[in-house]
Amino acid sequence: MAEPKNLYEKLIDSHTVCDLDDNGHVLLYIDKQVINEYTSPQAFSGLREANRQVYRPETHLSVVDHVNPTTPERNDAMPDEGGQAQVDYFRQNCKDFGIELFDVLDERQGIEHVVMPEQGLVLPGMVIAAGDSHTTTYGALGAFGFGIGTSEIEHLLATQTLIYKKLKTIRVNIVGKLAKHVTSKDIVMELVRKIGAAGATGYALEFCGEAISGLSVEARMTICNMAVEAGARGAYMAPDEKVFQYLKDKPRSPKGELWDQALEHWKTLKTDEGAKFDREIMIDANLLEPMVSWGTSPDQAIPVSQMIPTSELASEADKRSLDYMGLDNSQPIAGVSISHAFIGSCTNARIEDLRNVAEVVGKRKVAEHVRAIVVPGSTLVRKQAEQEGIAQILQDAGFEWRQSGCSMCLAMNDDVLEPGDRCASSTNRNFEGRQGAGARTHLMSPTMVAASAIAGKIVDIREYEEA
């Protein structure tokens, strides 16, 4: 009788071409890759120098998302010569190698990890690799995604395979139910805080439990997206009826008889009873509060009701973070004044995020001293938000309504904070200089960002809603 397997083992085994050694290295077949203009140039140059072609160009999608401007009026000119050169070379590579491109003016353009699911290009059972660490997002759909380096992008383009080292596994069981105003962002921020920024290094994480089942597919994407902030090389969830309904009418999803056949297979994609994991972690959703980061690593976070750590008792790394963030000893995190608020990124810029933000904003106004920016995750999300009246609510409140792109998540374009600026942000990383040299980033859920933008300071959304 076959030994029971967890879902990660099933996904990897079904894509293994052959074993390469006795240490877990395999040659792994990859179903799809999404390519951006920032991490791909050297890979394409390598193909050109070796006179190689792309083996299966139809399995790759290219998206301009990192360096493009997000100004309200869209144009296809980049904000600087370097960015323009990257995009021009990207366009030429896609043309020469026959790869589909969602260029800046394409109505389907957007952040790669928003575009892929909304087009139906991520399906349960797939293995997907891309030159961006947040490729883990796709695990929310029952696929397995992971980030790769430039040389691996070249290898994948040429062969449709990668040399891959099998991971250990952790099952993360989220028991209980989330309270009002506590979100999937708070679940994953609590996990990262609990196990540390390197706590899942060398592991793939399977998320399960009552709280996960209760989440929408888009909320689940937030969790898988940020699992990499704990060092995980992959994160995934078993697909369920919510996933199937999410995918059913997507443009690139299977249709007709192919859909029926796919659905039959997808329903088998789950961990077998009795399957083993290398570690088990449990989080009680009933006890979670809205989370806020206070430092310069995603694991430096606390519930919004708590005090910022005292520097005298902190590690050297924590002391450096406190100094960089300009925070006083043992002050409440709630009440810290902000200068900026940013809602965007592949973590939290989908239509559901914007609907929730609009509900929090209502008829309120952004504080006079705060610059608040909303960057939808894709052009299609932007269009839908405009059709639903969400954009008007946000603009009336004083939020800037921008075009889609990575924007201020990583300040690789012209959306950059100045030294000393303090930003409430729905993004995934709060590293030193991540949003601009000397800028200070506080990670939190999109609704927490919205509430803080209106209050002009970090605020507990639960008290904000009662006011």
Number of C-alpha atoms within 10 A of each C-alpha: 3 4 8 14 17 20 24 28 17 16 20 21 14 14 19 18 14 13 14 13 9 7 9 11 16 22 16 23 22 21 18 22 25 22 25 24 22 18 17 22 19 14 20 24 14 16 17 13 9 9 8 15 16 21 15 17 18 12 17 22 20 22 27 26 27 24 26 29 27 26 17 12 8 14 13 13 14 20 15 13 10 11 20 16 13 19 27 14 17 24 20 11 20 18 12 11 18 15 19 16 22 20 19 25 12 14 13 18 25 30 25 27 25 25 25 19 22 21 15 17 21 28 27 26 27 23 24 22 27 27 21 19 20 25 28 32 30 32 32 32 28 26 26 30 29 23 18 18 15 18 15 18 27 22 18 26 24 18 15 21 22 21 17 16 15 18 20 18 24 20 23 18 19 22 17 17 19 23 13 10 17 22 25 23 27 25 24 22 29 25 24 25 21 16 14 18 20 14 17 23 17 16 22 26 29 24 25 17 19 14 20 24 20 14 16 15 21 23 20 25 30 29 28 30 28 28 28 28 27 23 19 26 25 31 33 29 30 25 23 17 11 14 19 18 11 16 24 15 14 15 12 16 18 19 14 7 9 11 15 12 12 16 16 11 12 19 14 13 21 19 18 14 9 10 12 16 15 10 13 13 14 14 18 15 24 14 11 18 22 27 27 30 25 26 30 25 24 25 24 25 25 22 19 24 15 15 15 23 23 15 18 10 10 13 10 11 12 19 17 15 21 22 13 16 21 13 19 15 14 13 14 16 26 19 15 15 19 23 20 24 30 26 31 30 28 28 29 28 28 26 21 16 21 26 17 15 23 21 14 21 21 13 11 15 17 23 19 13 13 22 18 28 24 29 29 34 32 30 23 21 25 25 15 15 21 14 11 12 12 20 24 16 21 26 16 15 20 20 24 18 20 21 27 29 31 30 32 26 28 21 18 19 21 16 20 19 22 13 13 15 18 24 28 31 34 29 28 28 22 25 18 18 18 20 28 22 15 17 21 30 33 30 29 28 28 28 25 30 29 33 26 31 34 25 21 23 24 26 25 22 23 16 9 14 11 6 6
